[in-house]
Amino acid sequence: MLAPALDTVRLTLHVLAAAVWVGGQIVMTGLVGPARAMGGDAAKTLARAFARMAWPAFALLVVTGIWNITAIHYSSQDSAWKAVLMAKILVVIVAGVAVGLHQRATTKGQLALWGSVGGVASVAALVMGILLGG
């Protein structure tokens, strides 16, 4: 049996936003070195261009994540599912804050620290989403 149309739209938007947010961070990790080698502000220009796509994707993830929660029967879920959901919400907040701090970092150490925390938290949220999906 196929999923209802509205569920398909909701989940497609959520997965596409995750592909941009998480996948984009992974791609950016591979592009930063070559961009730095190009000299000038190439890496910063690339990062700003990514941010213009990443933050709307993050916002869409939050909106569709709330939609996902309202679309299921929360009260009928077991305690393990609810615990993973609460952990995921915390990890999503950490990811957003860390990436925001990465964007505002002024030293290489801050860039590395907050970029790493944001990336790991983003991947962790993705894995938790898969767990919640069953």
DSSP file with accessible surface (Angstrom, degrees, kcal/mol):
  #  RESIDUE AA STRUCTURE BP1 BP2  ACC     N-H-->O    O-->H-N    N-H-->O    O-->H-N    TCO  KAPPA ALPHA  PHI   PSI    X-CA   Y-CA   Z-CA
    1    1 A M              0   0  236      0, 0.0     2,-0.1     0, 0.0     0, 0.0   0.000 360.0 360.0 360.0 138.2    0.0    0.0    0.0
    2    2 A L        -     0   0  162      1,-0.1     3,-0.1     0, 0.0     0, 0.0  -0.482 360.0-102.1 -81.9 152.5    1.3    3.5   -0.9
    3    3 A A        -     0   0   56     -2,-0.1    -1,-0.1     1,-0.1     5,-0.1  -0.406  47.3 -93.4 -69.1 147.2    1.6    6.3    1.7
    4    4 A P     >  -     0   0   82      0, 0.0     4,-2.2     0, 0.0     3,-0.2  -0.262  38.4-109.8 -58.5 153.1   -1.1    8.9    1.7
    5    5 A A  H  > S+     0   0   81      1,-0.2     4,-2.3     2,-0.2     5,-0.2   0.878 116.3  49.9 -56.9 -44.3   -0.3   12.0   -0.5
    6    6 A L  H  > S+     0   0  111      1,-0.2     4,-2.7     2,-0.2    -1,-0.2   0.900 110.3  50.6 -66.3 -38.2    0.1   14.4    2.5
    7    7 A D  H  > S+     0   0   52      2,-0.2     4,-2.8     1,-0.2     5,-0.3   0.897 109.4  52.4 -62.9 -39.4    2.4   12.0    4.3
    8    8 A T  H  X S+     0   0   63     -4,-2.2     4,-2.4     2,-0.2    -2,-0.2   0.923 111.0  46.1 -63.2 -43.7    4.5   11.7    1.1
    9    9 A V  H  X S+     0   0   71     -4,-2.3     4,-2.6     2,-0.2     5,-0.2   0.953 114.1  48.6 -63.2 -48.1    4.8   15.5    0.8
   10   10 A R  H  X S+     0   0   20     -4,-2.7     4,-2.0     1,-0.2    -2,-0.2   0.940 116.4  41.1 -58.4 -50.9    5.7   15.8    4.5
   11   11 A L  H  X S+     0   0   79     -4,-2.8     4,-2.8     2,-0.2     5,-0.2   0.873 113.3  53.6 -70.4 -35.6    8.4   13.1    4.4
   12   12 A T  H  X S+     0   0   68     -4,-2.4     4,-2.8    -5,-0.3     5,-0.2   0.941 110.2  47.2 -64.3 -44.8    9.8   14.2    1.1
   13   13 A L  H  X S+     0   0   63     -4,-2.6     4,-2.4    -5,-0.2    -1,-0.2   0.908 113.2  49.5 -61.7 -41.1   10.2   17.7    2.3
   14   14 A H  H  X S+     0   0   28     -4,-2.0     4,-2.3    -5,-0.2    -2,-0.2   0.935 113.4  44.9 -65.3 -45.0   11.9   16.5    5.5
   15   15 A V  H  X S+     0   0   96     -4,-2.8     4,-2.4     2,-0.2    -2,-0.2   0.907 113.2  50.5 -68.1 -39.9   14.3   14.1    3.6
   16   16 A L  H  X S+     0   0  102     -4,-2.8     4,-2.0    -5,-0.2    -1,-0.2   0.926 111.0  48.8 -63.9 -41.9   15.2   16.8    1.0
   17   17 A A  H  X S+     0   0    4     -4,-2.4     4,-2.9    -5,-0.2     5,-0.2   0.907 111.4  49.9 -64.0 -39.4   15.9   19.3    3.7
   18   18 A A  H  X>S+     0   0   19     -4,-2.3     4,-2.6     1,-0.2     5,-1.1   0.886 107.0  55.5 -65.6 -36.9   18.1   16.8    5.6
   19   19 A A  I  <>S+     0   0   59     -4,-2.4     5,-0.7     3,-0.2     4,-0.5   0.919 113.2  41.2 -62.2 -40.7   19.9   16.0    2.3
   20   20 A V  I  X5S+     0   0   48     -4,-2.0     4,-1.2     3,-0.2     5,-0.2   0.953 120.8  41.5 -71.1 -49.2   20.8   19.7    2.0
   21   21 A W  I  X5S+     0   0    6     -4,-2.9     4,-1.1     3,-0.2    -2,-0.2   0.970 129.7  24.2 -65.7 -55.1   21.6   20.3    5.7
   22   22 A V  I  X5S+     0   0   12     -4,-2.6     4,-1.9    -5,-0.2    -3,-0.2   0.951 127.3  45.3 -79.8 -49.9   23.6   17.2    6.5
   23   23 A G  I  ><S+     0   0   27     -5,-1.1     4,-2.7    -4,-0.5    -3,-0.2   0.892 111.1  55.2 -61.9 -37.6   24.8   16.2    3.0
   24   24 A G  H  X<S+     0   0   14     -4,-1.2     4,-3.0    -5,-0.7    -1,-0.2   0.886 105.5  51.7 -62.7 -39.2   25.8   19.8    2.3
   25   25 A Q  H  X S+     0   0   25     -4,-1.1     4,-1.9    -5,-0.2    -1,-0.2   0.910 110.5  48.8 -64.1 -39.6   28.0   19.9    5.5
   26   26 A I  H  X S+     0   0  105     -4,-1.9     4,-1.3     2,-0.2    -2,-0.2   0.933 113.1  46.8 -65.8 -43.6   29.7   16.7    4.3
   27   27 A V  H >X S+     0   0   85     -4,-2.7     4,-1.4     1,-0.2     3,-0.5   0.929 109.5  54.0 -63.8 -43.3   30.3   18.1    0.8
   28   28 A M  H 3X S+     0   0   24     -4,-3.0     4,-1.9     1,-0.2    -1,-0.2   0.871 101.1  60.4 -59.9 -35.9   31.5   21.4    2.3
   29   29 A T  H 3X S+     0   0  112     -4,-1.9     4,-0.5     1,-0.2    -1,-0.2   0.899 108.9  43.8 -57.8 -39.1   34.1   19.5    4.4
   30   30 A G  H << S+     0   0   52     -4,-1.3    -1,-0.2    -3,-0.5    -2,-0.2   0.733 115.1  48.7 -78.2 -21.2   35.5   18.2    1.1
   31   31 A L  H  X S+     0   0   73     -4,-1.4     4,-2.4    -3,-0.2     5,-0.2   0.679  91.0  76.5 -93.4 -18.7   35.4   21.5   -0.7
   32   32 A V  H  X S+     0   0   40     -4,-1.9     4,-2.7     2,-0.2     5,-0.2   0.930  94.2  50.1 -62.3 -46.4   37.1   23.7    2.0
   33   33 A G  H  X S+     0   0   43     -4,-0.5     4,-2.2     1,-0.2    -1,-0.2   0.959 114.0  43.0 -57.9 -54.8   40.6   22.6    1.3
   34   34 A P  H  > S+     0   0   77      0, 0.0     4,-1.1     0, 0.0    -1,-0.2   0.884 113.5  53.4 -60.5 -34.9   40.5   23.1   -2.5
   35   35 A A  H  < S+     0   0    5     -4,-2.4     4,-0.5     1,-0.2     3,-0.4   0.907 108.3  49.5 -66.8 -39.9   38.7   26.4   -2.0
   36   36 A R  H >< S+     0   0  151     -4,-2.7     3,-1.4     1,-0.2    -1,-0.2   0.889 106.3  56.9 -63.0 -38.7   41.5   27.6    0.3
   37   37 A A  H 3< S+     0   0   90     -4,-2.2    -1,-0.2     1,-0.3    -2,-0.2   0.777  96.8  63.7 -64.7 -24.8   44.1   26.5   -2.3
   38   38 A M  T 3< S-     0   0  151     -4,-1.1    -1,-0.3    -3,-0.4    -2,-0.2   0.701 104.4-143.8 -70.8 -20.3   42.3   28.8   -4.8
   39   39 A G    X   +     0   0   36     -3,-1.4     3,-1.6    -4,-0.5    -1,-0.2  -0.130  57.3  57.7  85.9 177.5   43.3   31.7   -2.6
   40   40 A G  T 3  S-     0   0   79      1,-0.2     3,-0.3     2,-0.1    -1,-0.2  -0.249 118.2 -35.7  62.3-143.2   41.5   34.9   -1.7
   41   41 A D  T 3> S+     0   0  100      1,-0.2     4,-3.0     2,-0.1     5,-0.3   0.024  95.4 122.4-101.0  25.0   38.1   34.6   -0.2
   42   42 A A  H <> S+     0   0   27     -3,-1.6     4,-2.6    -7,-0.3     5,-0.2   0.913  75.9  47.0 -57.4 -45.1   37.1   31.5   -2.2
   43   43 A A  H  > S+     0   0   24     -8,-0.4     4,-2.6    -3,-0.3    -1,-0.2   0.922 114.7  46.7 -64.8 -42.1   36.4   29.4    0.9
   44   44 A K  H  > S+     0   0  130      2,-0.2     4,-2.5     1,-0.2    -2,-0.2   0.897 112.2  50.6 -66.5 -39.6   34.4   32.2    2.6
   45   45 A T  H  X S+     0   0   76     -4,-3.0     4,-2.2     2,-0.2    -2,-0.2   0.928 112.1  47.3 -63.1 -44.0   32.4   32.8   -0.6
   46   46 A L  H  X S+     0   0   57     -4,-2.6     4,-2.5    -5,-0.3    -2,-0.2   0.920 111.8  50.6 -62.8 -43.3   31.6   29.2   -0.9
   47   47 A A  H  X S+     0   0   46     -4,-2.6     4,-2.6     1,-0.2    -2,-0.2   0.906 110.1  49.5 -63.4 -42.2   30.6   29.0    2.8
   48   48 A R  H  X S+     0   0  127     -4,-2.5     4,-1.7     2,-0.2    -1,-0.2   0.905 110.6  50.4 -64.6 -40.0   28.3   32.0    2.5
   49   49 A A  H  X S+     0   0   35     -4,-2.2     4,-0.7     1,-0.2    -2,-0.2   0.920 111.5  48.3 -63.9 -41.7   26.7   30.5   -0.6
   50   50 A F  H >X S+     0   0   42     -4,-2.5     4,-3.2     1,-0.2     3,-1.3   0.922 107.0  56.2 -63.8 -42.6   26.1   27.2    1.3
   51   51 A A  H 3X S+     0   0   14     -4,-2.6     4,-2.2     1,-0.3    -1,-0.2   0.863  98.8  61.1 -59.1 -35.1   24.6   29.1    4.3
   52   52 A R  H 3< S+     0   0  171     -4,-1.7    -1,-0.3     1,-0.2    -2,-0.2   0.769 117.0  31.8 -64.1 -24.5   22.0   30.7    2.0
   53   53 A M  H <X S+     0   0  122     -3,-1.3     4,-1.5    -4,-0.7    -2,-0.2   0.774 117.1  55.9 -96.1 -36.2   20.8   27.2    1.2
   54   54 A A  H  X S+     0   0    2     -4,-3.2     4,-2.6     2,-0.2    -3,-0.2   0.911 102.9  51.3 -68.6 -45.8   21.5   25.5    4.5
   55   55 A W  H  X S+     0   0   74     -4,-2.2     4,-2.6     2,-0.2     5,-0.2   0.918 110.2  48.1 -66.4 -41.1   19.6   27.7    6.9
   56   56 A P  H  > S+     0   0   78      0, 0.0     4,-2.5     0, 0.0    -1,-0.2   0.908 112.5  51.5 -62.0 -34.7   16.3   27.6    5.0
   57   57 A A  H  X S+     0   0    9     -4,-1.5     4,-2.4     2,-0.2    -2,-0.2   0.912 109.0  50.0 -65.1 -41.4   16.8   23.8    4.9
   58   58 A F  H  X S+     0   0   33     -4,-2.6     4,-2.3     2,-0.2    -1,-0.2   0.931 110.7  49.4 -61.9 -44.8   17.4   23.7    8.7
   59   59 A A  H  X S+     0   0   53     -4,-2.6     4,-2.6     1,-0.2    -2,-0.2   0.918 110.7  50.1 -60.6 -42.6   14.2   25.8    9.1
   60   60 A L  H  X S+     0   0   62     -4,-2.5     4,-3.1     1,-0.2     5,-0.3   0.887 108.0  54.1 -64.0 -36.9   12.3   23.4    6.9
   61   61 A L  H  X S+     0   0   26     -4,-2.4     4,-2.2     2,-0.2    -1,-0.2   0.920 109.9  46.9 -61.5 -43.0   13.7   20.5    8.9
   62   62 A V  H  X S+     0   0   59     -4,-2.3     4,-2.5     2,-0.2    -2,-0.2   0.951 115.2  45.6 -64.6 -46.6   12.3   22.0   12.1
   63   63 A V  H  X S+     0   0   90     -4,-2.6     4,-2.3     1,-0.2    -2,-0.2   0.946 117.6  42.1 -63.6 -48.3    8.9   22.8   10.6
   64   64 A T  H  X S+     0   0    2     -4,-3.1     4,-2.7     2,-0.2    -1,-0.2   0.821 111.0  57.9 -71.7 -26.7    8.5   19.3    9.0
   65   65 A G  H  X S+     0   0   18     -4,-2.2     4,-2.1    -5,-0.3    -2,-0.2   0.932 108.6  45.0 -65.1 -43.8    9.9   17.7   12.2
   66   66 A I  H  X S+     0   0  101     -4,-2.5     4,-2.4     2,-0.2    -2,-0.2   0.923 112.9  51.7 -62.8 -42.1    7.1   19.3   14.2
   67   67 A W  H  X S+     0   0   77     -4,-2.3     4,-1.7     1,-0.2    -2,-0.2   0.911 107.3  53.3 -60.5 -41.9    4.7   18.3   11.4
   68   68 A N  H  X S+     0   0   29     -4,-2.7     4,-0.8     1,-0.2    -1,-0.2   0.915 109.0  48.7 -59.0 -43.7    6.1   14.7   11.7
   69   69 A I  H >< S+     0   0   51     -4,-2.1     3,-0.7     1,-0.2     5,-0.3   0.916 112.6  47.3 -65.2 -40.6    5.4   14.7   15.5
   70   70 A T  H 3< S+     0   0  101     -4,-2.4    -1,-0.2     1,-0.2    -2,-0.2   0.753 105.9  60.7 -72.9 -20.9    1.9   16.0   15.1
   71   71 A A  H 3< S+     0   0   44     -4,-1.7    -1,-0.2    -5,-0.2     2,-0.2   0.660 101.4  60.3 -80.5 -16.7    1.2   13.4   12.3
   72   72 A I  S << S-     0   0   55     -4,-0.8     2,-1.3    -3,-0.7     3,-0.2  -0.642  96.0-103.5-105.6 168.0    1.8   10.4   14.6
   73   73 A H    >   -     0   0  146     -2,-0.2     3,-1.2     1,-0.2     4,-0.4  -0.716  37.8-175.7 -91.8  89.2    0.0    9.4   17.8
   74   74 A Y  G >  S+     0   0   88     -2,-1.3     3,-1.8    -5,-0.3    -1,-0.2   0.880  78.5  56.6 -54.2 -44.9    2.7   10.5   20.3
   75   75 A S  G 3  S+     0   0  102      1,-0.3    -1,-0.3    -3,-0.2    -2,-0.1   0.762 103.0  55.8 -64.5 -22.3    0.8    9.1   23.3
   76   76 A S  G <  S+     0   0   84     -3,-1.2    -1,-0.3     2,-0.0    -2,-0.2   0.527  86.9 101.0 -88.3  -3.3    0.7    5.6   21.7
   77   77 A Q  S <  S-     0   0   56     -3,-1.8    -3,-0.0    -4,-0.4     2,-0.0  -0.503  76.8-112.7 -80.8 150.1    4.5    5.5   21.3
   78   78 A D     >  -     0   0  101     -2,-0.2     4,-2.1     1,-0.1     5,-0.2  -0.229  30.2-101.5 -77.3 171.6    6.6    3.6   23.8
   79   79 A S  H  > S+     0   0  102      1,-0.2     4,-2.4     2,-0.2     5,-0.2   0.835 120.1  56.1 -66.4 -33.1    9.0    5.2   26.3
   80   80 A A  H  > S+     0   0   59      2,-0.2     4,-2.4     1,-0.2    -1,-0.2   0.929 108.2  48.4 -63.9 -43.6   12.1    4.3   24.2
   81   81 A W  H  > S+     0   0   38      1,-0.2     4,-2.4     2,-0.2    -2,-0.2   0.936 112.5  48.4 -61.6 -45.4   10.7    6.1   21.2
   82   82 A K  H  X S+     0   0   61     -4,-2.1     4,-2.5     1,-0.2    -1,-0.2   0.890 110.0  52.2 -64.2 -37.4    9.8    9.1   23.3
   83   83 A A  H  X S+     0   0   62     -4,-2.4     4,-2.5     2,-0.2    -1,-0.2   0.918 110.0  48.1 -65.4 -42.1   13.3    9.1   24.8
   84   84 A V  H  X S+     0   0   41     -4,-2.4     4,-2.9     2,-0.2    -2,-0.2   0.915 110.6  52.4 -65.0 -40.1   14.9    9.1   21.3
   85   85 A L  H  X S+     0   0   10     -4,-2.4     4,-2.5     2,-0.2    -2,-0.2   0.940 110.4  47.0 -60.8 -46.0   12.6   11.9   20.2
   86   86 A M  H  X S+     0   0   96     -4,-2.5     4,-2.1     1,-0.2    -1,-0.2   0.919 113.4  48.9 -63.3 -41.1   13.7   14.0   23.2
   87   87 A A  H  X S+     0   0   37     -4,-2.5     4,-2.7     1,-0.2    -1,-0.2   0.910 110.3  51.8 -63.6 -40.5   17.3   13.3   22.6
   88   88 A K  H  X S+     0   0   31     -4,-2.9     4,-2.8     2,-0.2     5,-0.2   0.921 107.0  52.1 -63.7 -43.0   16.9   14.2   18.9
   89   89 A I  H  X S+     0   0   71     -4,-2.5     4,-2.1     1,-0.2    -1,-0.2   0.938 112.0  46.9 -59.2 -44.2   15.3   17.5   19.7
   90   90 A L  H  X S+     0   0  110     -4,-2.1     4,-2.6     1,-0.2    -2,-0.2   0.928 112.5  49.4 -62.6 -44.1   18.3   18.3   22.0
   91   91 A V  H  X S+     0   0   28     -4,-2.7     4,-2.8     1,-0.2    -2,-0.2   0.885 108.5  53.3 -65.9 -36.3   20.8   17.2   19.3
   92   92 A V  H  X S+     0   0   37     -4,-2.8     4,-2.6     2,-0.2    -1,-0.2   0.920 109.4  48.9 -64.3 -41.8   19.0   19.3   16.7
   93   93 A I  H  X S+     0   0   98     -4,-2.1     4,-2.7    -5,-0.2     5,-0.3   0.943 111.7  49.0 -62.3 -45.7   19.3   22.4   19.0
   94   94 A V  H  X S+     0   0   63     -4,-2.6     4,-3.0     1,-0.2     5,-0.3   0.924 110.9  51.0 -59.2 -43.5   23.0   21.6   19.5
   95   95 A A  H  X S+     0   0    1     -4,-2.8     4,-2.6     2,-0.2     5,-0.3   0.939 112.1  45.7 -60.7 -48.4   23.5   21.2   15.7
   96   96 A G  H  X S+     0   0   11     -4,-2.6     4,-2.3     2,-0.2    -2,-0.2   0.928 115.9  45.1 -62.4 -45.3   21.9   24.6   15.0
   97   97 A V  H  X S+     0   0   86     -4,-2.7     4,-2.7    -5,-0.2     5,-0.2   0.936 114.2  49.4 -64.8 -44.9   23.7   26.4   17.7
   98   98 A A  H  X S+     0   0    2     -4,-3.0     4,-2.6    -5,-0.3    -2,-0.2   0.920 112.1  46.9 -63.1 -43.3   27.1   24.8   16.8
   99   99 A V  H  X S+     0   0   18     -4,-2.6     4,-2.4    -5,-0.3    -1,-0.2   0.908 111.7  52.0 -66.9 -37.8   26.7   25.6   13.1
  100  100 A G  H  X S+     0   0   10     -4,-2.3     4,-1.2    -5,-0.3    -2,-0.2   0.924 111.4  46.5 -61.4 -42.7   25.7   29.2   14.0
  101  101 A L  H  X S+     0   0   70     -4,-2.7     4,-0.6     1,-0.2    -2,-0.2   0.878 109.3  55.4 -66.9 -36.1   28.8   29.5   16.2
  102  102 A H  H >< S+     0   0   67     -4,-2.6     3,-1.0    12,-0.2    -2,-0.2   0.922 105.9  52.0 -60.4 -42.7   30.9   28.0   13.4
  103  103 A Q  H 3< S+     0   0   90     -4,-2.4    -1,-0.2     1,-0.2    -2,-0.2   0.811 115.0  41.6 -63.9 -30.7   29.6   30.7   11.1
  104  104 A R  H 3< S+     0   0  176     -4,-1.2    -1,-0.2    -5,-0.2    -2,-0.2   0.394  86.7 127.6 -98.0   1.8   30.6   33.4   13.5
  105  105 A A    <<  -     0   0   21     -3,-1.0    -3,-0.1    -4,-0.6     3,-0.0  -0.248  38.4-170.0 -62.8 146.7   34.0   31.9   14.5
  106  106 A T        +     0   0  123      1,-0.0     2,-0.3     0, 0.0    -1,-0.1   0.466  65.1  54.5-116.6  -7.2   37.0   34.1   14.3
  107  107 A T  S  > S-     0   0   67      1,-0.1     4,-2.4     0, 0.0     5,-0.2  -0.890  81.6-118.7-125.1 160.8   39.8   31.6   14.8
  108  108 A K  H  > S+     0   0  173     -2,-0.3     4,-2.6     1,-0.2     5,-0.2   0.873 115.6  55.2 -62.5 -37.3   40.8   28.4   13.1
  109  109 A G  H  > S+     0   0   50      2,-0.2     4,-2.8     1,-0.2    -1,-0.2   0.917 109.3  45.9 -62.8 -43.3   40.3   26.5   16.4
  110  110 A Q  H  > S+     0   0   75      2,-0.2     4,-2.6     1,-0.2     5,-0.4   0.912 111.8  52.0 -65.5 -42.7   36.7   27.8   16.8
  111  111 A L  H  X S+     0   0   56     -4,-2.4     4,-2.0     1,-0.2     5,-0.2   0.934 114.0  43.6 -58.0 -46.3   36.0   27.0   13.1
  112  112 A A  H  X S+     0   0   60     -4,-2.6     4,-2.3     2,-0.2     5,-0.2   0.934 116.3  46.6 -66.1 -47.0   37.2   23.4   13.7
  113  113 A L  H  X S+     0   0   94     -4,-2.8     4,-2.6     2,-0.2     5,-0.2   0.967 118.8  37.6 -60.9 -56.3   35.5   22.9   17.0
  114  114 A W  H  X S+     0   0   80     -4,-2.6     4,-2.5     1,-0.2   -12,-0.2   0.851 115.6  53.7 -72.4 -30.9   32.1   24.3   16.1
  115  115 A G  H  X S+     0   0   25     -4,-2.0     4,-2.5    -5,-0.4    -1,-0.2   0.927 112.2  45.7 -64.9 -41.4   32.1   22.8   12.6
  116  116 A S  H  X S+     0   0   75     -4,-2.3     4,-2.8    -5,-0.2     5,-0.3   0.935 113.9  47.3 -66.4 -46.8   32.9   19.4   14.0
  117  117 A V  H  X S+     0   0   47     -4,-2.6     4,-2.7    -5,-0.2     5,-0.2   0.939 114.5  47.7 -61.2 -45.2   30.2   19.7   16.8
  118  118 A G  H  X S+     0   0    0     -4,-2.5     4,-2.2    -5,-0.2    -2,-0.2   0.917 114.1  46.6 -62.6 -42.0   27.7   20.9   14.2
  119  119 A G  H  X S+     0   0   21     -4,-2.5     4,-2.3    -5,-0.2     5,-0.2   0.940 114.6  45.1 -67.1 -46.2   28.5   18.1   11.7
  120  120 A V  H  X S+     0   0  107     -4,-2.8     4,-2.7     1,-0.2    -2,-0.2   0.925 114.5  49.3 -64.8 -42.7   28.5   15.3   14.3
  121  121 A A  H  X S+     0   0   10     -4,-2.7     4,-2.5    -5,-0.3    -1,-0.2   0.902 110.1  52.0 -64.1 -37.5   25.3   16.5   15.9
  122  122 A S  H  X S+     0   0    2     -4,-2.2     4,-2.0    -5,-0.2    -1,-0.2   0.924 111.7  45.3 -64.7 -43.4   23.6   16.8   12.4
  123  123 A V  H  X S+     0   0   63     -4,-2.3     4,-2.5     2,-0.2    -2,-0.2   0.915 111.9  53.1 -66.3 -40.0   24.5   13.3   11.5
  124  124 A A  H  X S+     0   0   33     -4,-2.7     4,-2.6     1,-0.2    -2,-0.2   0.919 108.2  50.3 -61.2 -41.4   23.4   12.1   14.9
  125  125 A A  H  X S+     0   0   11     -4,-2.5     4,-2.2     2,-0.2    -1,-0.2   0.900 109.1  52.1 -63.8 -38.5   20.0   13.8   14.4
  126  126 A L  H  X S+     0   0   68     -4,-2.0     4,-1.9     2,-0.2    -2,-0.2   0.942 110.2  47.6 -61.9 -45.6   19.7   12.1   11.0
  127  127 A V  H  X S+     0   0   74     -4,-2.5     4,-2.3     1,-0.2    -2,-0.2   0.919 111.0  51.4 -62.9 -42.3   20.4    8.6   12.6
  128  128 A M  H  X S+     0   0   39     -4,-2.6     4,-2.5     1,-0.2    -1,-0.2   0.880 106.2  55.3 -63.3 -36.3   17.9    9.3   15.3
  129  129 A G  H  X S+     0   0   23     -4,-2.2     4,-1.8     2,-0.2    -1,-0.2   0.895 106.6  50.3 -62.0 -39.5   15.3   10.3   12.7
  130  130 A I  H  X S+     0   0  119     -4,-1.9     4,-0.7     2,-0.2    -2,-0.2   0.924 110.0  50.7 -64.5 -42.9   15.8    6.9   11.0
  131  131 A L  H >< S+     0   0  111     -4,-2.3     3,-0.9     1,-0.2    -2,-0.2   0.918 111.0  48.5 -58.9 -44.0   15.3    5.2   14.4
  132  132 A L  H 3< S+     0   0   27     -4,-2.5    -1,-0.2     1,-0.2    -2,-0.2   0.820 102.9  62.1 -67.4 -30.3   12.1    7.1   15.0
  133  133 A G  H 3<        0   0   69     -4,-1.8    -1,-0.2    -5,-0.2    -2,-0.2   0.685 360.0 360.0 -70.5 -16.3   10.8    6.3   11.5
  134  134 A G    <<        0   0  102     -3,-0.9    -2,-0.1    -4,-0.7    -3,-0.1   0.757 360.0 360.0  86.1 360.0   10.9    2.6   12.4
